Amino acid sequence: MWYYVKTLEYPINLKCKDLNMAKYLITQYGGPDGELGAALRYLDQRYTMPTGKSKALLTDIGTEEMAHVEMIATMVHQLMENATIDELKKAGLGGNYADHRKALFYTDATGNPCPLKLRHFKPALPLVYL
Amino acid sequence: MCPCNDNLKNIMMYQFCAIDLNLYLDNFPEDKNAREDYSKVSCKLTSLIHEYEKEHGPLTNFGSAFVEEPNIWVNQPWPWENYE
């Protein structure tokens, strides 16, 4: 069970449209080392942890990572919110606009969808996870 | 949600502090100083949230806010939106 809290973990209020920055930042959202991947990995790994401490830690860090996901989303959203289609095209975000309009999208900086599978460590050993 | 409101800014600072203390205590649950800090911070955070919600409406929902107010929940600005 989770509850949403209507605050960001840290305040964000970006007024400067910056599409190049948005384009790079999106990888921290849905790229191979992005926050979504981290959150899902922690929350996935907690089930098979051998100790209470590691179960607690992965539950709590995984939960906090979701707050990071929200902060990155907020930054990308605010950086592109007021852009015109032409500006998006010029910044190389024309394809993203065609696919998602100005909605958020879990991709890396070059538009590849979130590659979660690649980042699952094998073998599935608690020590490898930590 | 505008953190230019001093009460909300305070809540966010205590939240941040509580998160870090919580993660630390997951690792070192016996640390006496951290336990005291965590207890103080949680207590202060709870009372700040209570005060804030009485005046401005719920910061969380699903039955876990001190004050449930569906209209305010729906209509107040969201954390990802710009503010003045």
Backbone of each chain as ProteinMPNN parsed JSONL, in Angstrom:
{"seq_chain_A": "MWYYVKTLEYPINLKCKDLNMAKYLITQYGGPDGELGAALRYLDQRYTMPTGKSKALLTDIGTEEMAHVEMIATMVHQLMENATIDELKKAGLGGNYADHRKALFYTDATGNPCPLKLRHFKPALPLVYL", "coords_chain_A": {"N_chain_A": [[0.843, -1.2, 0.0], [0.507, 2.226, -0.807], [0.726, 5.762, -0.154], [-0.061, 8.907, -1.611], [1.666, 11.987, -1.278], [1.027, 15.383, -1.327], [3.257, 17.056, -2.052], [6.43, 18.081, -3.369], [9.557, 16.309, -3.055], [11.613, 18.04, -2.89], [11.583, 21.523, -3.44], [10.605, 22.695, -6.69], [10.657, 24.976, -9.319], [10.75, 25.869, -12.237], [11.265, 28.4, -14.541], [12.516, 28.864, -16.849], [12.404, 28.092, -20.066], [13.954, 25.325, -21.51], [14.902, 23.371, -23.823], [16.982, 21.732, -24.678], [18.18, 20.969, -22.297], [16.009, 19.609, -21.197], [15.878, 17.463, -22.918], [18.226, 16.056, -22.357], [17.828, 15.554, -19.663], [15.745, 13.784, -19.543], [16.698, 11.235, -19.606], [17.403, 10.682, -17.034], [14.995, 10.177, -16.021], [13.713, 8.028, -17.505], [15.822, 6.522, -18.488], [18.64, 4.151, -18.722], [19.995, 4.361, -16.26], [18.139, 5.666, -14.821], [15.638, 7.198, -12.613], [13.2, 5.842, -12.474], [13.834, 3.195, -13.178], [15.55, 2.613, -11.06], [13.828, 2.851, -8.827], [11.958, 0.803, -9.354], [13.613, -1.415, -9.402], [14.642, -1.534, -6.744], [12.241, -1.949, -5.355], [11.468, -4.325, -6.364], [13.497, -6.057, -5.637], [13.283, -6.309, -2.916], [11.635, -8.352, -2.011], [12.923, -10.832, -1.817], [14.934, -10.532, -0.007], [17.157, -11.457, 2.639], [17.077, -10.504, 5.286], [15.477, -8.544, 7.887], [16.397, -5.936, 8.02], [17.441, -5.435, 5.435], [15.123, -5.753, 3.922], [13.576, -3.658, 4.901], [15.156, -1.456, 4.228], [15.259, -1.556, 1.389], [12.556, -1.292, 0.772], [12.07, 1.29, 1.776], [13.958, 2.923, 0.472], [13.226, 2.431, -2.168], [10.687, 3.529, -2.165], [11.338, 6.201, -1.677], [12.702, 6.697, -4.034], [10.621, 6.902, -5.851], [9.72, 9.421, -5.306], [11.836, 10.814, -6.346], [11.523, 10.216, -9.045], [9.242, 11.715, -9.518], [10.239, 14.301, -9.123], [12.1, 14.611, -11.241], [10.366, 14.326, -13.389], [8.812, 16.598, -12.996], [10.708, 18.621, -13.477], [11.375, 18.17, -16.223], [8.876, 18.505, -17.397], [8.311, 21.213, -16.729], [10.384, 22.497, -18.077], [9.748, 22.124, -20.751], [7.192, 22.986, -21.082], [6.156, 25.421, -22.179], [6.959, 25.413, -24.828], [7.01, 25.842, -28.389], [5.844, 23.956, -31.271], [7.711, 24.181, -33.336], [10.018, 24.939, -31.946], [10.414, 22.622, -30.458], [10.954, 20.821, -32.517], [13.36, 21.9, -33.518], [15.026, 21.382, -31.364], [15.336, 18.743, -31.582], [13.291, 17.259, -30.627], [11.088, 16.634, -32.062], [10.184, 14.109, -32.871], [9.527, 13.008, -30.405], [7.401, 14.653, -29.78], [5.561, 13.926, -31.747], [5.045, 11.315, -30.923], [4.232, 11.548, -28.204], [3.096, 14.003, -27.687], [3.208, 16.692, -25.422], [3.4, 15.146, -23.251], [4.859, 13.364, -20.474], [7.494, 10.937, -20.86], [8.854, 7.729, -20.608], [11.876, 7.477, -21.452], [15.286, 7.164, -22.703], [17.94, 9.612, -23.34], [18.05, 9.645, -26.082], [15.633, 8.833, -26.935], [14.993, 6.137, -26.74], [12.927, 3.556, -25.457], [12.333, 2.932, -21.944], [14.796, 0.859, -20.732], [14.352, -1.46, -18.931], [14.749, -4.222, -18.609], [17.384, -4.809, -19.287], [18.779, -3.97, -17.111], [18.443, -5.631, -14.996], [20.042, -7.39, -12.574], [21.972, -10.324, -12.768], [23.463, -13.175, -11.271], [20.428, -13.559, -9.301], [21.139, -12.597, -6.535], [21.114, -11.617, -3.138], [23.423, -10.189, -2.234], [24.529, -9.269, -4.592], [22.528, -7.558, -5.439], [22.663, -5.566, -3.438]], "CA_chain_A": [[0.0, 0.0, 0.0], [1.223, 3.492, -0.791], [-0.062, 6.99, -0.14], [0.554, 10.055, -2.263], [1.725, 13.227, -0.514], [0.93, 16.44, -2.336], [4.412, 17.961, -2.035], [7.624, 17.461, -3.944], [10.547, 16.049, -2.013], [12.388, 19.272, -2.846], [10.814, 22.436, -4.289], [11.064, 22.938, -8.066], [9.813, 25.968, -9.986], [11.598, 26.333, -13.337], [10.544, 29.277, -15.457], [13.321, 29.058, -18.052], [12.258, 27.039, -21.067], [15.265, 24.859, -21.962], [14.586, 22.078, -24.433], [18.169, 20.87, -24.699], [18.298, 20.388, -20.965], [14.918, 18.628, -21.047], [16.217, 16.29, -23.719], [19.219, 15.273, -21.614], [17.311, 15.192, -18.347], [14.753, 12.716, -19.636], [17.348, 9.941, -19.345], [17.367, 10.46, -15.59], [13.625, 9.726, -15.772], [13.43, 6.696, -18.034], [17.001, 5.916, -19.1], [19.159, 2.949, -18.072], [20.313, 4.641, -14.86], [17.136, 6.646, -14.392], [14.987, 7.018, -11.315], [12.153, 4.816, -12.554], [14.501, 1.901, -13.119], [16.058, 2.423, -9.696], [12.687, 2.624, -7.929], [11.364, -0.507, -9.602], [14.566, -2.443, -8.992], [14.637, -1.664, -5.276], [10.977, -2.495, -4.866], [11.441, -5.692, -6.848], [14.507, -6.869, -4.953], [13.048, -6.43, -1.473], [10.877, -9.551, -1.639], [13.745, -12.001, -1.546], [16.034, -10.197, 0.9], [17.174, -12.425, 3.735], [16.985, -9.941, 6.637], [14.523, -7.451, 8.079], [17.068, -4.677, 7.715], [17.521, -5.215, 3.982], [13.748, -5.566, 3.422], [13.161, -2.295, 5.267], [15.95, -0.494, 3.474], [14.849, -1.537, -0.019], [11.198, -0.722, 0.732], [12.097, 2.728, 2.039], [14.687, 3.595, -0.607], [12.38, 2.316, -3.362], [9.623, 4.521, -2.021], [11.916, 7.533, -1.874], [13.026, 6.841, -5.456], [9.421, 7.361, -6.563], [9.704, 10.882, -5.145], [12.822, 11.325, -7.315], [10.859, 10.129, -10.348], [8.328, 12.853, -9.621], [11.001, 15.549, -9.266], [12.638, 14.69, -12.6], [9.212, 14.58, -14.256], [8.45, 18.006, -12.81], [11.699, 19.454, -14.175], [11.226, 18.024, -17.673], [7.583, 19.12, -17.731], [8.392, 22.676, -16.662], [11.331, 22.986, -19.08], [9.179, 22.074, -22.102], [5.761, 23.3, -21.056], [5.76, 26.544, -23.042], [7.647, 25.356, -26.111], [6.194, 25.667, -29.6], [6.22, 22.753, -32.022], [8.953, 24.479, -34.056], [11.135, 24.881, -30.986], [10.64, 21.208, -30.135], [11.612, 20.243, -33.694], [14.741, 22.375, -33.566], [15.796, 20.756, -30.288], [15.397, 17.299, -31.822], [12.217, 16.598, -29.879], [9.938, 16.508, -32.947], [9.711, 12.717, -32.785], [8.853, 12.849, -29.118], [6.109, 15.346, -29.85], [4.67, 13.089, -32.549], [4.662, 10.133, -30.134], [3.679, 11.769, -26.856], [2.81, 15.434, -27.463], [4.118, 17.158, -24.376], [3.31, 14.27, -22.083], [6.122, 12.771, -20.051], [7.705, 9.656, -21.501], [9.992, 7.016, -20.007], [12.885, 7.11, -22.452], [16.605, 7.748, -22.468], [18.114, 10.915, -23.981], [17.875, 9.561, -27.524], [14.268, 8.425, -27.246], [14.738, 4.7, -26.589], [12.067, 3.281, -24.307], [12.999, 2.524, -20.702], [15.336, -0.491, -20.933], [14.417, -2.066, -17.595], [15.205, -5.607, -18.622], [18.834, -4.863, -19.361], [19.413, -3.584, -15.862], [18.243, -6.608, -13.937], [21.301, -8.074, -12.344], [21.939, -11.767, -12.583], [22.382, -13.947, -10.673], [19.58, -12.811, -8.377], [21.625, -12.815, -5.172], [20.997, -10.412, -2.317], [24.66, -9.402, -2.189], [24.685, -8.607, -5.889], [21.566, -6.451, -5.413], [23.088, -4.48, -2.557]], "C_chain_A": [[0.871, 1.241, 0.0], [0.244, 4.652, -0.688], [0.696, 8.068, -0.901], [0.562, 11.237, -1.301], [1.871, 14.362, -1.505], [2.018, 17.494, -2.13], [5.483, 17.287, -2.875], [8.602, 17.19, -2.809], [11.441, 17.282, -1.82], [11.716, 20.249, -3.814], [11.426, 22.655, -5.675], [10.099, 23.921, -8.712], [10.619, 26.598, -11.121], [10.791, 27.164, -14.31], [11.274, 29.408, -16.795], [13.116, 27.868, -18.979], [13.645, 26.616, -21.537], [15.119, 23.443, -22.521], [15.787, 21.154, -24.499], [18.352, 20.2, -23.355], [17.227, 19.323, -20.752], [15.278, 17.325, -21.744], [17.264, 15.41, -23.01], [18.637, 14.719, -20.319], [16.381, 13.98, -18.394], [15.401, 11.35, -19.374], [17.397, 9.634, -17.845], [15.971, 10.005, -15.146], [13.469, 8.266, -16.209], [14.601, 6.033, -18.725], [17.526, 4.743, -18.278], [19.56, 3.161, -16.607], [19.32, 5.624, -14.259], [16.452, 6.256, -13.085], [13.91, 5.927, -11.365], [12.759, 3.425, -12.426], [14.968, 1.6, -11.704], [14.904, 2.077, -8.759], [12.154, 1.202, -8.104], [12.309, -1.629, -9.19], [14.563, -2.629, -7.479], [13.378, -2.378, -4.8], [10.798, -3.947, -5.297], [12.331, -6.585, -5.986], [14.163, -7.137, -3.49], [12.396, -7.758, -1.078], [11.758, -10.719, -1.214], [14.959, -11.675, -0.677], [15.98, -11.096, 2.137], [16.948, -11.829, 5.131], [15.953, -8.817, 6.685], [15.13, -6.123, 7.671], [17.086, -4.412, 6.208], [16.132, -5.071, 3.363], [13.279, -4.144, 3.695], [13.85, -1.275, 4.376], [15.479, -0.403, 2.021], [13.436, -0.992, -0.173], [11.266, 0.798, 0.832], [12.851, 3.487, 0.945], [13.859, 3.573, -1.888], [11.26, 3.341, -3.342], [10.159, 5.927, -2.251], [12.253, 7.756, -3.342], [11.813, 7.32, -6.256], [9.264, 8.878, -6.43], [10.732, 11.527, -6.081], [12.234, 11.296, -8.725], [9.99, 11.368, -10.553], [9.088, 14.175, -9.796], [11.568, 15.702, -10.672], [11.507, 14.992, -13.588], [8.824, 16.052, -14.193], [9.408, 18.919, -13.573], [11.506, 19.383, -15.681], [9.942, 18.727, -18.126], [7.693, 20.645, -17.756], [9.335, 23.245, -17.723], [10.721, 23.012, -20.489], [7.765, 22.642, -22.208], [5.365, 24.364, -22.085], [6.432, 26.539, -24.413], [6.655, 25.239, -27.264], [6.656, 24.398, -30.32], [7.54, 22.985, -32.763], [10.172, 24.397, -33.137], [11.455, 23.435, -30.62], [11.381, 20.525, -31.282], [13.085, 20.597, -33.715], [15.614, 21.695, -32.515], [15.892, 19.244, -30.473], [14.325, 16.538, -31.06], [10.948, 16.457, -30.721], [9.332, 15.11, -32.885], [8.968, 12.462, -31.49], [7.483, 13.493, -29.13], [5.102, 14.509, -30.632], [4.162, 11.898, -31.731], [3.843, 10.481, -28.902], [3.103, 13.165, -26.647], [3.765, 15.924, -26.376], [3.994, 16.328, -23.098], [4.708, 13.774, -21.711], [6.256, 11.399, -20.684], [8.949, 9.02, -20.908], [10.95, 6.573, -21.098], [14.248, 7.596, -21.977], [16.743, 9.011, -23.321], [17.946, 10.854, -25.499], [16.531, 8.949, -27.902], [13.998, 6.929, -27.164], [13.905, 4.453, -25.34], [12.86, 2.705, -23.126], [13.479, 1.066, -20.753], [15.465, -1.261, -19.629], [15.07, -3.436, -17.595], [16.723, -5.709, -18.545], [19.489, -4.649, -18.006], [19.128, -4.539, -14.723], [19.506, -7.433, -13.773], [21.063, -9.566, -12.201], [23.318, -12.208, -12.121], [21.646, -13.14, -9.605], [19.982, -13.088, -6.928], [21.539, -11.526, -4.381], [22.256, -9.563, -2.312], [24.908, -8.645, -3.486], [23.752, -7.398, -5.941], [22.121, -5.272, -4.616], [24.341, -3.803, -3.085]], "O_chain_A": [[1.864, 1.305, 0.724], [-0.916, 4.54, -1.083], [1.924, 8.139, -0.85], [-0.415, 11.467, -0.589], [2.715, 14.324, -2.401], [1.724, 18.686, -2.044], [5.455, 16.073, -3.073], [8.488, 17.772, -1.73], [11.954, 17.527, -0.728], [11.317, 19.845, -4.906], [12.644, 22.785, -5.801], [8.883, 23.735, -8.665], [11.113, 27.718, -10.993], [9.774, 26.716, -14.841], [10.745, 29.976, -17.75], [13.599, 26.768, -18.707], [14.441, 27.47, -21.927], [15.203, 22.456, -21.789], [15.644, 19.936, -24.392], [18.644, 19.007, -23.279], [17.502, 18.261, -20.193], [15.021, 16.235, -21.235], [17.192, 14.182, -23.059], [18.909, 13.584, -19.929], [16.248, 13.247, -17.414], [14.717, 10.412, -18.964], [17.428, 8.471, -17.441], [15.795, 9.509, -14.033], [13.143, 7.391, -15.407], [14.41, 5.077, -19.476], [16.936, 4.379, -17.26], [19.471, 2.232, -15.803], [19.634, 6.328, -13.299], [16.65, 5.17, -12.539], [13.735, 5.178, -10.403], [12.269, 2.586, -11.671], [14.809, 0.485, -11.208], [14.991, 1.123, -7.987], [11.929, 0.488, -7.127], [11.873, -2.667, -8.691], [14.489, -3.756, -6.99], [13.43, -3.281, -3.965], [10.061, -4.704, -4.665], [11.969, -7.713, -5.651], [14.684, -8.076, -2.888], [12.576, -8.236, 0.042], [11.377, -11.505, -0.347], [15.907, -12.458, -0.619], [14.904, -11.45, 2.618], [16.654, -12.571, 6.069], [15.605, -8.224, 5.664], [14.469, -5.287, 7.054], [16.783, -3.306, 5.76], [15.97, -4.345, 2.382], [12.667, -3.504, 2.84], [13.222, -0.36, 3.843], [15.318, 0.693, 1.485], [13.146, -0.299, -1.148], [10.608, 1.509, 0.073], [12.431, 4.57, 0.538], [13.794, 4.569, -2.609], [10.927, 3.943, -4.363], [9.531, 6.742, -2.927], [12.112, 8.868, -3.849], [11.963, 8.06, -7.229], [8.741, 9.536, -7.329], [10.53, 12.646, -6.554], [12.421, 12.231, -9.503], [10.001, 11.985, -11.618], [8.64, 15.061, -10.524], [11.527, 16.793, -11.24], [11.665, 15.803, -14.5], [8.542, 16.673, -15.218], [8.983, 19.869, -14.231], [11.475, 20.416, -16.351], [9.939, 19.453, -19.12], [7.225, 21.29, -18.694], [9.115, 24.351, -18.216], [11.124, 23.821, -21.325], [7.216, 22.76, -23.303], [4.358, 24.221, -22.777], [6.466, 27.57, -25.085], [5.599, 24.62, -27.133], [7.714, 23.844, -30.019], [8.389, 22.096, -32.814], [11.214, 23.857, -33.508], [12.622, 23.065, -30.488], [12.312, 19.752, -31.06], [13.947, 19.738, -33.901], [16.8, 21.458, -32.746], [16.456, 18.544, -29.632], [14.43, 15.327, -30.866], [9.868, 16.197, -30.189], [8.111, 14.954, -32.851], [7.932, 11.798, -31.465], [6.524, 12.96, -28.57], [3.941, 14.391, -30.24], [2.996, 11.52, -31.833], [2.872, 9.795, -28.585], [2.664, 13.486, -25.543], [4.958, 15.623, -26.394], [4.418, 16.744, -22.02], [5.619, 13.771, -22.539], [5.254, 10.763, -21.012], [9.972, 9.681, -20.726], [10.862, 5.456, -21.608], [14.359, 8.332, -20.997], [15.778, 9.437, -23.956], [17.725, 11.882, -26.14], [16.315, 8.588, -29.059], [12.894, 6.486, -27.481], [14.141, 5.059, -24.295], [13.908, 2.082, -23.3], [12.663, 0.147, -20.811], [16.564, -1.672, -19.258], [15.845, -3.77, -16.698], [17.276, -6.56, -17.848], [20.614, -5.09, -17.775], [19.533, -4.282, -13.589], [19.973, -8.084, -14.708], [20.086, -10.007, -11.596], [24.298, -11.62, -12.577], [22.175, -12.163, -9.075], [19.245, -13.739, -6.188], [21.856, -10.455, -4.899], [22.17, -8.337, -2.378], [25.426, -7.529, -3.481], [24.137, -6.336, -6.43], [22.059, -4.126, -5.061], [24.842, -2.863, -2.468]]}, "seq_chain_B": "MCPCNDNLKNIMMYQFCAIDLNLYLDNFPEDKNAREDYSKVSCKLTSLIHEYEKEHGPLTNFGSAFVEEPNIWVNQPWPWENYE", "coords_chain_B": {"N_chain_B": [[1.684, 23.292, -5.994], [2.474, 25.66, -3.714], [5.52, 26.328, -2.29], [6.103, 28.767, -1.269], [4.477, 29.457, 0.685], [4.994, 29.687, 4.072], [4.443, 27.742, 6.017], [4.147, 25.418, 4.538], [6.648, 25.23, 3.415], [8.169, 24.734, 5.673], [7.094, 22.245, 6.395], [8.021, 20.712, 4.255], [10.767, 20.814, 4.706], [11.022, 19.444, 7.153], [9.982, 16.978, 6.354], [11.97, 16.112, 4.579], [14.133, 15.833, 6.265], [13.121, 13.834, 7.947], [12.943, 11.684, 6.188], [15.649, 11.129, 5.597], [16.641, 10.531, 8.167], [15.084, 8.302, 8.725], [16.009, 6.468, 6.773], [18.631, 6.227, 7.597], [18.231, 5.079, 10.119], [17.164, 2.637, 9.397], [19.441, 1.279, 8.82], [20.968, 1.604, 11.141], [19.469, 0.911, 13.653], [19.745, 1.132, 16.371], [20.959, 3.471, 17.091], [21.228, 5.99, 19.338], [21.131, 8.857, 19.371], [20.183, 9.442, 16.786], [17.712, 8.215, 16.912], [16.41, 9.776, 18.812], [16.395, 12.25, 17.475], [14.836, 11.553, 15.265], [12.429, 10.977, 16.427], [11.742, 13.49, 17.51], [11.639, 15.051, 15.166], [9.602, 13.742, 13.716], [7.437, 14.162, 15.365], [7.2, 16.955, 15.357], [6.747, 17.31, 12.622], [4.288, 16.004, 12.273], [2.611, 17.7, 13.775], [2.885, 20.109, 12.388], [1.779, 19.394, 9.908], [-0.812, 18.818, 10.637], [-1.713, 21.362, 11.509], [-1.421, 22.812, 9.089], [-3.184, 21.447, 7.371], [-5.654, 21.934, 8.535], [-6.08, 24.575, 7.847], [-5.545, 24.772, 5.058], [-6.409, 22.469, 3.753], [-6.227, 18.939, 2.697], [-3.044, 17.222, 2.575], [-2.527, 14.705, 1.913], [-4.249, 11.623, 1.088], [-6.818, 9.099, 0.761], [-7.916, 8.527, 3.203], [-5.974, 9.101, 5.072], [-5.331, 11.684, 5.783], [-5.392, 14.442, 8.141], [-7.46, 16.158, 7.766], [-10.008, 15.588, 5.639], [-10.93, 16.643, 2.469], [-12.514, 16.62, -0.263], [-13.036, 18.473, -2.381], [-11.029, 20.419, -2.187], [-8.801, 18.818, -2.435], [-8.989, 18.064, -5.115], [-8.979, 20.493, -6.486], [-6.9, 22.19, -5.692], [-3.626, 23.5, -6.579], [-1.131, 21.367, -8.151], [1.869, 19.582, -7.219], [3.744, 19.579, -9.313], [3.283, 21.793, -10.804], [4.014, 25.106, -12.006], [4.565, 27.992, -9.924], [3.878, 31.374, -8.789]], "CA_chain_B": [[1.619, 23.578, -4.548], [3.494, 26.698, -3.605], [6.255, 26.32, -1.03], [6.317, 30.118, -0.758], [3.774, 29.416, 1.956], [6.017, 29.317, 5.055], [4.099, 26.488, 6.697], [4.423, 24.296, 3.645], [8.108, 25.154, 3.297], [8.598, 24.053, 6.891], [6.705, 20.835, 6.303], [8.924, 20.043, 3.315], [12.084, 20.659, 5.35], [10.939, 18.353, 8.134], [9.822, 15.733, 5.595], [13.274, 15.747, 4.028], [14.901, 15.412, 7.422], [12.56, 12.571, 8.425], [13.309, 10.641, 5.219], [17.052, 10.76, 5.789], [16.794, 9.862, 9.464], [14.464, 6.992, 8.579], [16.91, 5.583, 6.019], [19.785, 5.97, 8.472], [17.824, 4.175, 11.199], [17.026, 1.29, 8.837], [20.77, 0.675, 8.918], [21.49, 1.656, 12.515], [18.251, 1.133, 14.438], [20.032, 1.328, 17.793], [21.649, 4.753, 17.308], [20.371, 6.715, 20.279], [20.946, 10.248, 18.929], [19.331, 9.477, 15.597], [16.345, 7.869, 17.341], [15.831, 10.969, 19.451], [16.124, 13.234, 16.409], [13.735, 11.073, 14.43], [11.215, 11.115, 17.201], [11.427, 14.926, 17.561], [11.281, 15.52, 13.82], [8.299, 13.173, 13.352], [6.435, 14.812, 16.191], [7.049, 18.309, 14.821], [6.154, 17.188, 11.288], [2.868, 15.678, 12.44], [1.837, 18.856, 14.227], [2.872, 21.082, 11.283], [0.838, 18.939, 8.882], [-2.141, 18.989, 11.214], [-2.012, 22.792, 11.436], [-1.542, 23.207, 7.685], [-4.38, 20.852, 6.758], [-6.846, 22.615, 9.067], [-6.256, 25.842, 7.147], [-5.421, 24.707, 3.59], [-6.9, 21.225, 3.17], [-5.392, 17.747, 2.844], [-1.794, 17.015, 1.84], [-2.538, 13.318, 1.464], [-5.659, 11.215, 1.009], [-7.133, 7.699, 1.064], [-8.257, 8.379, 4.617], [-4.843, 9.272, 5.977], [-5.111, 13.087, 6.133], [-6.118, 14.893, 9.33], [-8.666, 16.801, 7.262], [-10.341, 15.137, 4.286], [-11.767, 17.655, 1.812], [-12.376, 16.222, -1.665], [-12.992, 19.604, -3.311], [-9.708, 21.04, -2.133], [-7.851, 17.834, -2.99], [-9.078, 18.071, -6.572], [-8.825, 21.81, -7.116], [-5.662, 22.901, -5.364], [-2.54, 23.228, -7.526], [-0.367, 20.127, -7.951], [3.274, 19.895, -6.937], [4.584, 19.735, -10.511], [2.902, 23.002, -11.517], [4.72, 26.357, -11.674], [3.846, 28.969, -9.105], [4.465, 32.722, -8.885]], "C_chain_B": [[2.784, 24.49, -4.192], [4.232, 26.682, -2.272], [6.63, 27.73, -0.574], [5.473, 30.332, 0.495], [4.743, 28.874, 3.019], [5.72, 27.992, 5.748], [4.44, 25.289, 5.829], [5.938, 24.114, 3.472], [8.692, 24.404, 4.503], [8.297, 22.562, 6.849], [7.684, 20.092, 5.399], [10.318, 19.848, 3.914], [12.072, 19.504, 6.355], [10.743, 17.001, 7.458], [11.182, 15.205, 5.151], [14.151, 15.151, 5.126], [14.43, 14.036, 7.906], [12.937, 11.423, 7.488], [14.739, 10.178, 5.473], [17.282, 10.04, 7.113], [16.226, 8.453, 9.41], [15.411, 6.011, 7.863], [18.141, 5.233, 6.856], [19.422, 4.927, 9.53], [17.497, 2.767, 10.693], [18.355, 0.544, 8.979], [21.274, 0.572, 10.351], [20.338, 1.91, 13.498], [18.525, 1.403, 15.921], [20.661, 2.692, 18.091], [20.763, 5.71, 18.111], [20.086, 8.158, 19.816], [19.981, 10.336, 17.754], [17.888, 9.151, 15.962], [15.652, 9.057, 17.987], [15.467, 12.015, 18.408], [14.895, 12.833, 15.602], [12.404, 11.263, 15.145], [10.777, 12.586, 17.273], [10.917, 15.433, 16.213], [9.886, 15.007, 13.419], [7.178, 13.886, 14.078], [6.13, 16.213, 15.652], [6.339, 18.274, 13.458], [4.654, 16.914, 11.389], [2.073, 16.918, 12.848], [1.793, 19.949, 13.152], [1.839, 20.698, 10.221], [-0.603, 19.132, 9.371], [-2.6, 20.452, 11.088], [-2.314, 23.231, 10.005], [-2.86, 22.701, 7.097], [-5.666, 21.509, 7.262], [-7.143, 23.877, 8.258], [-6.369, 25.667, 5.626], [-5.937, 23.43, 2.961], [-5.833, 20.142, 3.146], [-4.115, 17.759, 2.0], [-1.668, 15.574, 1.373], [-3.989, 12.865, 1.476], [-5.82, 9.741, 1.322], [-7.367, 7.505, 2.563], [-7.133, 8.669, 5.578], [-4.54, 10.729, 6.313], [-5.849, 13.407, 7.434], [-7.459, 15.48, 8.916], [-8.911, 16.301, 5.85], [-11.253, 16.184, 3.645], [-11.632, 17.467, 0.298], [-12.293, 17.401, -2.648], [-11.615, 20.24, -3.37], [-8.674, 20.102, -2.742], [-7.797, 17.933, -4.512], [-8.636, 19.413, -7.16], [-7.548, 22.568, -6.766], [-4.566, 22.571, -6.376], [-1.771, 21.957, -7.156], [1.115, 20.439, -7.862], [4.131, 20.15, -8.175], [4.259, 21.02, -11.284], [3.717, 24.207, -11.05], [3.887, 27.194, -10.725], [4.558, 30.295, -9.207], [5.557, 32.934, -7.86]], "O_chain_B": [[3.946, 24.118, -4.357], [3.643, 26.987, -1.235], [7.382, 27.89, 0.387], [5.712, 31.259, 1.269], [5.25, 27.759, 2.896], [6.631, 27.214, 6.031], [4.952, 24.278, 6.311], [6.437, 22.991, 3.395], [9.58, 23.563, 4.366], [9.128, 21.731, 7.215], [8.125, 18.99, 5.722], [10.971, 18.836, 3.66], [12.996, 18.693, 6.396], [11.27, 15.991, 7.924], [11.503, 14.028, 5.32], [14.808, 14.125, 4.946], [15.248, 13.177, 8.235], [13.217, 10.315, 7.945], [15.006, 8.979, 5.555], [18.025, 9.061, 7.175], [16.801, 7.52, 9.972], [15.586, 4.873, 8.298], [18.628, 4.103, 6.829], [20.198, 4.011, 9.804], [17.544, 1.807, 11.463], [18.383, -0.661, 9.226], [21.918, -0.406, 10.731], [20.245, 2.982, 14.096], [17.636, 1.852, 16.644], [20.871, 3.021, 19.258], [19.718, 6.168, 17.649], [18.945, 8.618, 19.864], [19.086, 11.181, 17.724], [16.953, 9.725, 15.404], [14.473, 9.316, 17.748], [14.381, 12.594, 18.443], [14.033, 13.657, 15.298], [11.4, 11.653, 14.549], [9.596, 12.895, 17.118], [9.913, 16.14, 16.129], [9.089, 15.753, 12.85], [6.125, 14.179, 13.512], [4.972, 16.605, 15.51], [5.458, 19.087, 13.178], [3.853, 17.52, 10.676], [0.985, 17.159, 12.325], [0.783, 20.64, 13.015], [1.12, 21.551, 9.7], [-1.483, 19.551, 8.619], [-3.706, 20.74, 10.629], [-3.302, 23.913, 9.736], [-3.564, 23.439, 6.409], [-6.643, 21.629, 6.523], [-8.302, 24.21, 8.012], [-7.183, 26.327, 4.98], [-5.909, 23.306, 1.737], [-4.684, 20.378, 3.521], [-4.107, 18.239, 0.866], [-0.816, 15.252, 0.545], [-4.873, 13.641, 1.838], [-5.025, 9.186, 2.081], [-7.055, 6.451, 3.119], [-7.301, 8.505, 6.787], [-3.592, 10.999, 7.052], [-6.813, 12.729, 7.79], [-8.462, 15.325, 9.612], [-8.108, 16.56, 4.954], [-12.257, 16.567, 4.244], [-10.766, 18.064, -0.342], [-11.562, 17.333, -3.635], [-11.099, 20.557, -4.442], [-7.782, 20.534, -3.473], [-6.727, 17.894, -5.119], [-7.993, 19.455, -8.209], [-7.163, 23.494, -7.479], [-4.57, 21.49, -6.965], [-1.765, 21.533, -6.001], [1.566, 21.461, -8.38], [5.135, 20.859, -8.098], [4.889, 21.304, -12.303], [4.066, 24.325, -9.876], [2.658, 27.117, -10.721], [5.703, 30.357, -9.655], [6.152, 34.01, -7.806]]}, "name": "protein", "num_of_chains": 2, "seq": "MWYYVKTLEYPINLKCKDLNMAKYLITQYGGPDGELGAALRYLDQRYTMPTGKSKALLTDIGTEEMAHVEMIATMVHQLMENATIDELKKAGLGGNYADHRKALFYTDATGNPCPLKLRHFKPALPLVYLMCPCNDNLKNIMMYQFCAIDLNLYLDNFPEDKNAREDYSKVSCKLTSLIHEYEKEHGPLTNFGSAFVEEPNIWVNQPWPWENYE"}
